[in-house]
Each structure stands twice: as C-alpha cells, then as structure tokens.
Amino acid sequence: MAFEIWGLRSCDTCRKALKSLPGATLRDVREAPLSAGEIAALVAEFPDAIVNRASTTWRGMSVAERARDVADLLAAYPTLMKRPVIQAGGQTFLGWKADVRAALGVE
C-alpha cells in the first residue's frame, strides 16, 4: 500500500509516521500548500478535528481570526492543520494515535 503523508518536515509526529510507514512520502504543506479542493475535502471529512487548537499559531491568533471559516484558516495558516494527514488505500487518516496506527497495520 502506498502512503502519502501531509504535514511538516519539522513535525516530530510526522517524522515518526514517515519512519513507520514503508515507502511513505511526505508532502510538507508549507512547501507545497494544499489546494482549495484538498482543504475542502479535509474539512468535510474532519470538520472540527482538522484544526490543531493546541498549536502556537492558534494560541497567537485573536478571537476574530479564530472565528474565520476553517477552510480559510487552513489556506492562510497551513501549520494550523492537525497532522499528520495520511492518505492510504483510498482512505484518509488524521493523527498518529493508536487507532490510526492499528488501522494502518503499524505496531
């Protein structure tokens, strides 16, 4: 199975996922931003969970900025995306917790 990971090169969790998934490729969303269609698909699949509200970017935003549309936020601030997003076998997974690792056959 081919794995494509969307995240950040500097993210420890993305690096763990990359190391654990044989043949996986990493798309750094800062270097290769997501298209409007890709963002819309993520928001549709993970409506509230796709925004990383624990990030330093989120904590530094004003209340007005946080109230913006989720798709607009992700387009303007790619580091707000919860990561990693893993594309595998026609499915999309969010995060790197035990349930995702189990679904992908890791650990």
C-alpha positions in Angstrom: 0.0 0.0 0.0 1.3 3.5 -0.9 1.3 6.1 1.9 1.3 9.8 1.4 1.7 11.9 4.5 0.7 15.6 4.6 2.3 17.5 7.3 5.5 19.4 8.2 9.1 18.2 7.9 9.8 19.8 11.3 7.0 17.9 13.0 8.2 15.1 15.2 4.9 13.2 14.8 5.1 13.4 11.0 8.6 12.1 11.1 7.5 9.2 13.3 4.7 8.3 10.8 7.1 8.6 7.9 9.6 6.3 9.5 7.0 3.7 10.5 5.2 3.5 7.1 7.4 1.7 4.5 7.8 3.7 1.3 5.8 6.7 2.6 6.3 10.1 1.1 5.9 13.4 3.0 4.3 16.5 1.5 5.3 19.5 3.5 2.3 21.7 3.4 4.4 24.8 3.8 6.5 24.0 0.7 3.6 22.5 -1.3 0.4 24.1 0.0 -2.9 22.2 -0.2 -5.3 23.2 -2.9 -8.7 24.6 -2.1 -10.2 21.2 -3.1 -7.9 19.3 -0.8 -8.7 21.6 2.0 -12.4 21.3 1.4 -12.2 17.5 1.4 -10.3 17.5 4.7 -12.8 19.9 6.3 -15.7 17.7 5.0 -14.1 14.6 6.5 -12.8 16.0 9.7 -14.9 19.2 10.3 -13.7 20.2 13.8 -10.7 17.9 14.3 -8.7 19.2 11.3 -7.7 22.4 13.2 -4.9 22.0 15.7 -6.1 24.2 18.6 -3.0 23.3 20.7 -0.6 24.9 18.2 1.4 28.0 18.8 -0.2 29.5 15.7 -3.7 29.1 17.1 -2.8 30.4 20.5 -1.3 33.5 18.9 -4.4 34.3 17.0 -7.1 36.8 18.0 -10.6 35.7 18.7 -11.7 37.3 15.5 -9.1 35.4 13.5 -10.1 32.1 15.2 -13.8 32.8 14.1 -12.9 32.7 10.4 -14.0 29.8 8.2 -11.9 26.7 8.8 -11.0 26.3 5.1 -9.9 30.0 5.0 -7.8 29.4 8.1 -6.0 26.4 6.7 -5.3 28.2 3.4 -3.8 31.2 5.3 -2.1 29.2 8.0 -1.0 25.7 6.8 0.6 25.0 10.2 -2.9 25.0 11.8 -3.7 21.7 10.2 -3.7 18.8 12.6 -1.1 16.4 11.5 -0.2 14.1 10.0 -2.9 13.5 7.4 -2.2 10.1 5.9 -3.6 9.0 2.5 -3.6 5.3 2.1 -5.6 2.9 0.0 -8.3 5.4 -0.8 -8.8 6.3 2.8 -7.7 9.4 4.8 -6.5 9.2 8.4 -5.9 12.1 10.8 -3.2 12.0 13.5 -0.9 9.3 14.7 -2.7 7.8 17.7 -3.0 4.1 18.4 -6.3 3.7 16.4 -4.7 5.1 13.3 -1.5 3.0 13.7 -3.7 -0.1 14.2 -5.8 0.7 11.1 -2.6 1.1 9.1 -1.1 -2.1 10.5 1.7 -0.4 12.5 2.7 -1.6 16.0 
